[in-house]
Amino acid sequence: MDRSEQRNVQRAFSEIYRPLRFTRAKEVERDLRLPHDYQYDDAEPKAKVEPGTIFGHEIKPAEGESNIQAYARWMTSPENPRFTTVIANRLWKKAMGVGLIEPVDDMRDSTESTNPALMAYLEKLMRESGYDMKGFLAAIFKSKTYQRGAYTKELELGEKYYYPGPLLRRMSAEQAWDSLVTLATVGPDRPNMAFEAELKQRKEAGAKIIATLNSLSPKELLNAAREVAKVAAANADQLKKIRQELEEAQKAKDFAKLKKFQQENGKLTRQLRQKASEVIFTTLEEAGKTGDMDMEEMDGMMEMMMGSGRSNSDNAELRKAREAEFSQLAEQMGVKGDKQMMRSLQNHMRERERNLLRASEIESPAPRGHFLRLFGQSDREVIENATDEASVPQALALMNGPYFSGLLSEFSPLRREVEAKESPQEKIDAIFFTMLSRPATESELSLIRTEVEGAGADAYADVAWAVLNSRHFLFIR
């Protein structure tokens, strides 16, 4: 082929394999050599570059081991001091708010720790634990240093911090969200069964697509790619024009045109994906390798792997698991036999599965507009991209958003805990211990008692709202 056709076919292969979303790294046998005009006195031009480490002890590939494997072994070795230092320092910052070495992502040979003896001890602890990060953090959390009150003064740039206690800081987006979910839902630690079922189906679809593509010969695959390339070439000019229109609409902030061209762009992209599915299926048919699969199933698998298809999340296995969980919760909460309460519990469970899952059960990054993104969850474009900076939309979300209503649900642990208590003092304690893990202060009690005397039982919802919107709830003290 000429270069132009090669490029087109390569793009077509990318489209065919796109649902699998895989990246491959490979090691070449070719030697790495210095440039022909190399002018430093430590080597000759075109000299072979031998593998070596960036710093620390030298390492050579073992028998049968590739250079990449040898490098990975050296990088993660306990004998590599930088590896251990970086992990220990990052986890120390996670717990205490500021690292022994700052910034944590710019460590050099000249970098000095604010407390060398402590840094050396943490490195030793990390190695002895076998790099058990949970165990390492547990040791920090149990220390007197961590258990002191939070340090509330502003830390000046470049100033050494001697750890009179953890630095006062806001919870991460995930911590804040999980705190709300724990207060609002029954069984917050239960897995997202629908998501797990969908993930299982995606894995099965991915395995089937791989087996399907691997069943074709190189020639059959090449012919399929050429067919897809024809469609891509036919759409290329139109796509280029639409993308130019999109850029112009963005610059002009013409949102109506922007939406229109986004839809047209998406339509052409979907057409190309569907064509890839059709071509592969036709190729399989001609080769007599479709088995029990039809075109609709092939297209559905491709769409599901791209995240735009609907999985069969209402399968029998999932329904059975949901029914078992519902029965267990109904008994646990004492509503079995009460039809109205059973319906309410079912609605609560649906709401939890749709909107009140723990951060670890939600795809990361969360969709735009979700609480997690609003409160600074990383979009995973770069490594250090999360933020705990405050903003007005965050305050408005807690004050006026839908999140507080979850705490008032008849099945929320917070409401049930408060309603189980008899005296006003016990109810106030239930709110403060559940939300802040501490009792109310005398000044807080004075305000709350006045509110309870005036509003009666309705006051407890107001108290919970006030606590939720206080700095005490969002900040790690």
C-alpha positions in Angstrom: 0.0 0.0 0.0 1.0 3.6 -0.4 1.4 5.8 2.8 -2.0 7.4 2.4 -3.8 4.0 2.4 -1.7 2.8 5.3 -2.8 5.7 7.4 -6.5 5.1 6.4 -6.3 1.4 7.2 -4.6 2.1 10.5 -7.4 4.4 11.5 -9.9 1.8 10.5 -8.2 -0.8 12.7 -8.4 1.7 15.6 -12.1 2.0 15.0 -12.6 -1.8 14.8 -10.6 -2.3 18.1 -11.9 0.8 19.8 -14.5 -1.0 22.0 -11.7 -2.9 23.7 -9.9 0.3 24.7 -6.6 -1.3 25.0 -3.1 0.2 25.0 -0.1 -1.9 24.1 3.5 -1.2 25.1 6.2 -3.3 23.4 9.9 -3.6 23.6 12.0 -3.6 20.4 15.1 -5.6 19.8 16.9 -2.7 18.1 19.8 -1.1 20.1 19.5 2.5 21.3 22.4 4.5 20.0 23.7 8.1 20.5 23.2 10.6 17.6 25.8 10.8 14.9 26.7 14.4 16.0 27.1 13.6 19.7 29.7 16.0 21.0 30.2 15.2 24.8 33.4 13.5 25.9 31.7 10.7 27.9 31.0 8.6 24.7 31.5 8.4 21.0 28.9 9.4 18.4 26.6 6.4 17.5 27.8 4.5 20.6 25.4 1.9 22.0 23.5 3.1 25.1 23.6 0.4 27.7 20.6 0.1 30.1 21.0 1.8 33.5 19.1 3.1 36.4 18.4 6.8 37.0 19.9 6.7 40.5 20.7 4.2 43.2 22.2 0.7 42.7 22.9 -0.7 39.3 20.8 -3.6 38.0 21.1 -5.9 35.1 18.4 -8.0 33.5 18.3 -11.6 34.8 18.4 -14.5 32.4 15.3 -14.4 30.2 14.3 -11.0 31.6 13.6 -8.1 29.3 14.9 -4.6 29.9 11.4 -3.4 30.7 10.9 -6.2 33.3 14.3 -5.4 34.9 13.5 -1.7 35.1 10.1 -2.4 36.7 11.8 -4.7 39.2 14.4 -2.0 40.1 11.7 0.7 40.3 9.6 -1.1 42.9 12.5 -2.7 44.8 12.8 -2.1 48.6 16.5 -1.4 47.7 15.4 1.6 45.7 15.3 4.3 48.4 13.4 6.8 46.3 10.4 4.4 45.8 9.9 3.9 49.5 10.5 7.6 50.4 7.9 8.7 47.9 5.2 6.3 49.1 5.8 7.0 52.8 5.9 10.8 52.3 2.6 10.8 50.3 0.8 8.7 52.9 2.1 10.9 55.7 0.7 13.9 53.8 -2.6 12.1 53.3 -2.9 11.7 57.1 -1.3 14.9 58.4 -2.1 17.4 55.6 1.5 18.3 54.8 4.4 16.1 53.7 7.8 15.8 55.4 9.1 16.6 52.0 7.2 19.3 50.0 6.2 19.4 47.2 5.5 15.6 47.3 5.8 15.3 43.5 9.1 17.1 43.0 11.7 15.1 44.9 15.3 15.7 44.0 18.8 14.6 45.3 19.1 18.0 47.0 15.6 17.7 48.7 15.7 17.6 52.5 13.0 16.4 54.9 11.9 18.7 57.7 12.5 15.8 60.1 15.1 13.3 58.7 14.9 11.0 61.6 11.1 10.6 61.3 11.4 10.2 57.5 14.0 7.4 58.0 11.7 5.7 60.5 8.7 5.9 58.2 10.7 4.4 55.3 11.8 1.6 57.7 8.2 1.0 58.8 7.0 0.9 55.1 9.6 -1.7 54.2 9.0 -3.9 57.3 5.2 -3.8 56.6 5.9 -5.3 53.2 4.4 -2.1 51.6 1.1 -2.7 53.4 -0.3 0.8 52.9 -3.4 0.2 55.1 -1.2 -1.0 57.9 1.2 1.9 57.5 -1.7 4.4 57.7 -3.1 2.6 60.8 0.2 3.1 62.5 0.0 6.9 61.8 -3.7 7.1 62.8 -2.9 5.4 66.2 0.0 7.8 67.0 -0.3 10.6 69.5 0.8 13.0 66.8 -2.2 12.3 64.6 -4.7 12.2 67.6 -3.9 15.7 68.7 -6.3 18.5 67.8 -6.0 19.9 64.3 -3.6 22.8 63.8 -5.8 25.7 62.7 -3.3 28.5 61.9 -2.3 29.3 58.3 0.9 27.6 57.2 3.2 30.1 55.4 4.8 29.1 52.1 8.2 27.6 52.7 7.7 27.5 56.5 8.7 24.3 58.3 5.9 22.4 60.0 6.7 20.5 63.2 3.5 18.6 63.5 1.8 19.8 66.7 -1.1 17.9 65.1 -2.7 17.3 61.7 -3.2 20.3 59.6 -6.8 21.5 59.5 -8.2 20.7 56.1 -11.5 19.9 54.3 -12.5 16.4 53.6 -11.9 15.1 50.1 -14.8 15.0 47.7 -15.0 11.2 48.2 -14.9 11.5 52.0 -17.6 14.1 52.1 -19.9 12.2 49.7 -19.4 8.9 51.6 -20.3 10.7 54.8 -23.6 11.9 53.3 -24.3 8.4 51.9 -23.6 6.8 55.3 -26.0 9.2 57.0 -28.8 8.8 54.4 -28.9 5.2 53.3 -29.4 1.7 54.7 -26.4 -0.5 54.2 -24.1 2.0 52.6 -21.3 -0.6 52.3 -23.4 -2.9 50.2 -22.1 -3.3 46.6 -23.7 -1.7 43.6 -25.2 -4.9 42.2 -26.4 -3.4 39.0 -23.0 -1.9 38.2 -21.3 -5.3 39.0 -23.7 -7.1 36.7 -23.0 -4.6 33.9 -19.3 -4.9 34.5 -19.6 -8.7 34.3 -21.5 -8.4 31.0 -18.9 -5.9 29.6 -16.1 -8.4 30.5 -18.0 -11.2 28.8 -18.7 -9.0 25.7 -15.0 -7.9 25.6 -13.8 -11.5 25.7 -16.3 -12.5 22.9 -15.2 -9.6 20.7 -11.5 -10.5 21.2 -12.3 -14.2 20.3 -14.3 -13.0 17.3 -11.5 -10.8 15.9 -8.8 -13.4 16.7 -10.8 -16.0 14.7 -10.3 -14.0 11.5 -7.1 -14.4 9.4 -4.9 -11.3 8.9 -6.1 -11.1 5.3 -9.8 -11.2 6.4 -9.1 -8.5 9.0 -7.3 -6.3 6.4 -10.1 -6.6 3.9 -12.6 -5.6 6.7 -10.4 -2.6 7.7 -10.3 -1.5 4.0 -14.1 -1.5 3.9 -14.3 0.6 7.2 -11.7 2.9 5.8 -13.9 3.6 2.8 -16.8 4.8 5.0 -14.3 6.9 7.1 -13.0 8.5 4.0 -16.5 9.3 2.7 -17.3 10.9 6.1 -14.0 12.7 6.5 -14.8 16.0 4.8 -18.2 16.2 6.5 -16.6 15.5 9.9 -13.9 18.1 9.3 -16.6 20.7 8.3 -18.7 19.9 11.4 -15.7 20.1 13.7 -14.8 23.5 12.3 -18.4 24.6 12.9 -18.1 23.3 16.4 -15.0 25.4 17.1 -16.7 28.6 15.7 -19.8 28.0 17.7 -17.7 27.6 20.9 -15.8 30.8 20.2 -19.0 32.6 19.5 -20.7 31.0 22.6 -23.6 30.1 20.3 -25.0 27.2 22.5 -27.9 26.3 20.1 -25.5 25.8 17.2 -23.0 24.0 19.5 -25.6 21.5 20.5 -26.7 21.0 16.9 -23.2 20.3 15.6 -22.4 18.1 18.6 -25.4 15.9 17.7 -24.3 15.8 14.0 -20.8 14.9 15.1 -22.1 12.1 17.4 -24.4 10.8 14.6 -21.5 10.4 12.1 -19.3 8.8 14.8 -22.0 6.3 15.6 -22.5 5.5 11.9 -18.8 4.6 11.6 -19.0 2.4 14.7 -22.1 0.6 13.3 -20.3 0.2 9.9 -17.4 -1.4 11.7 -19.8 -3.9 13.4 -21.5 -4.7 10.1 -18.3 -5.2 8.2 -16.9 -7.5 10.9 -20.1 -9.5 11.1 -20.2 -9.8 7.2 -16.6 -11.0 7.2 -17.5 -13.6 9.9 -20.5 -14.7 7.9 -18.4 -15.2 4.7 -15.9 -17.2 6.8 -18.6 -19.3 8.4 -17.6 -18.2 11.9 -20.6 -16.4 13.3 -21.7 -19.4 15.4 -24.9 -18.5 17.3 -24.3 -14.8 17.1 -26.5 -12.4 15.0 -25.9 -8.9 13.8 -27.9 -7.3 16.5 -25.9 -9.1 19.2 -22.6 -8.0 17.5 -23.7 -4.4 17.4 -25.0 -4.5 21.0 -21.6 -5.9 22.3 -19.7 -3.1 20.4 -22.0 -0.4 21.8 -21.9 -1.8 25.4 -18.1 -1.9 25.3 -18.1 1.8 24.3 -20.3 2.6 27.2 -23.3 3.8 25.1 -25.2 0.5 24.9 -27.6 -0.8 27.5 -26.7 -3.8 29.5 -29.3 -6.4 30.5 -29.0 -5.3 34.1 -32.5 -6.8 34.8 -31.3 -10.3 34.5 -32.5 -13.2 36.7 -29.3 -13.4 38.8 -29.5 -9.7 39.6 -33.3 -9.8 40.4 -32.6 -12.7 42.8 -29.8 -10.8 44.6 -32.0 -7.7 44.9 -34.9 -9.7 46.4 -32.6 -11.4 48.9 -31.2 -8.0 50.0 -34.7 -6.5 50.2 -36.0 -9.3 52.4 -33.0 -9.0 54.7 -33.3 -5.3 55.1 -37.1 -5.4 55.6 -36.6 -7.9 58.5 -33.6 -5.9 59.9 -35.7 -2.7 59.9 -38.9 -4.3 61.3 -41.2 -3.5 58.4 -41.9 -7.0 57.0 -45.6 -7.4 56.6 -46.4 -3.7 56.4 -47.2 -3.2 52.8 -46.9 0.6 52.8 -43.5 0.6 54.6 -42.3 -2.3 52.3 -43.1 -0.1 49.2 -41.3 2.8 50.8 -38.2 0.6 51.5 -38.3 -0.6 47.9 -38.3 3.0 46.7 -35.5 3.9 49.1 -33.4 1.0 47.7 -34.0 2.1 44.1 -33.0 5.6 45.0 -29.8 4.3 46.7 -28.9 2.2 43.6 -29.5 5.2 41.3 -28.1 8.1 43.3 -26.7 7.2 46.7 -23.8 4.8 46.1 -20.5 5.2 47.8 -17.7 6.8 45.8 -16.0 3.5 45.2 -19.1 2.1 43.6 -19.5 5.0 41.1 -17.5 5.2 37.8 -14.5 7.4 38.2 -14.5 10.3 37.3 -18.1 10.8 38.2 -20.4 12.5 35.6 -20.2 16.3 35.4 -22.5 18.0 37.8 -22.3 15.1 40.4 -21.5 16.1 44.0 -18.1 14.4 43.6 -17.0 16.6 40.7 -18.5 19.7 42.3 -16.4 19.1 45.5 -13.2 18.6 43.6 -12.9 15.0 42.5 -10.1 14.5 40.0 -11.1 14.3 36.3 -8.1 11.9 36.0 -6.5 13.9 33.2 -3.3 14.2 35.2 -2.1 12.5 38.4 -2.5 15.3 41.0 -5.8 16.8 39.9 -8.2 16.6 42.8 -8.8 19.7 44.9 -10.3 20.6 48.3 -10.7 24.3 47.4 -14.0 25.8 48.6 -16.5 27.4 46.2 -19.9 29.1 46.3 -21.6 26.3 44.3 -20.5 23.8 47.0 -22.1 25.9 49.8 -25.3 26.3 47.7 -25.4 22.5 47.0 -25.4 21.7 50.7 -27.8 24.5 51.7 -30.4 24.1 48.9 -29.5 21.0 46.9 -31.2 17.6 47.0 -28.6 16.0 49.4 -30.1 17.1 52.7 -33.5 15.5 51.8 -31.8 12.1 51.9 -31.0 12.6 55.5 -34.7 13.0 56.3 -35.8 9.8 54.6 -37.7 7.5 57.0 -35.0 4.9 56.4 -32.0 7.1 56.9 -29.8 5.9 59.8 -29.7 9.5 61.1 -33.4 10.0 61.3 -34.0 6.5 62.8 -31.3 7.2 65.4 -32.9 10.5 66.4 -36.5 9.0 66.5 -35.4 6.1 68.6 -34.4 8.6 71.4 -36.9 10.0 73.9 -35.7 13.2 75.5 -34.6 16.3 73.7 -31.1 16.0 75.1 -30.8 12.4 73.8 -32.0 13.5 70.3 -29.5 16.3 70.2 -26.7 13.9 71.2 -27.8 11.5 68.5 -27.5 14.2 65.9 -24.1 15.4 67.1 -22.5 12.0 67.7 -23.8 10.6 64.4 -22.7 13.6 62.3 -19.7 15.0 64.2 -18.6 12.1 66.6 -18.8 14.5 69.5 -21.4 16.0 71.9 -22.7 19.5 71.4 -20.9 22.3 73.3 -22.8 24.4 75.9 -23.1 27.4 73.6 -24.5 25.0 70.9 -26.9 23.4 73.3 -28.2 26.8 74.4 -29.1 27.7 70.8 -30.6 24.3 70.1 -32.8 24.2 73.2 -34.3 27.6 72.3 -35.1 26.3 68.8 -36.6 23.1 70.2 -38.8 25.0 72.7 -40.1 27.2 69.8 -40.5 24.6 67.0 -40.9 21.3 68.9 -40.1 18.1 67.0 -39.6 20.0 63.7 -36.5 21.6 65.2 -34.4 18.5 64.9 -34.4 18.6 61.1 -33.2 22.3 61.3 -30.4 21.3 63.7 -29.2 18.5 61.3 -29.3 21.0 58.4 -27.3 23.5 60.5 -24.7 20.9 61.4 -24.4 19.7 57.8 -23.7 23.3 56.7 -21.2 24.0 59.4 -17.4 23.8 59.0 -17.3 21.2 61.7 -18.9 18.7 59.3 -16.7 19.2 56.2 -13.4 19.8 58.0 -11.1 17.1 59.5 -10.5 18.3 63.0 
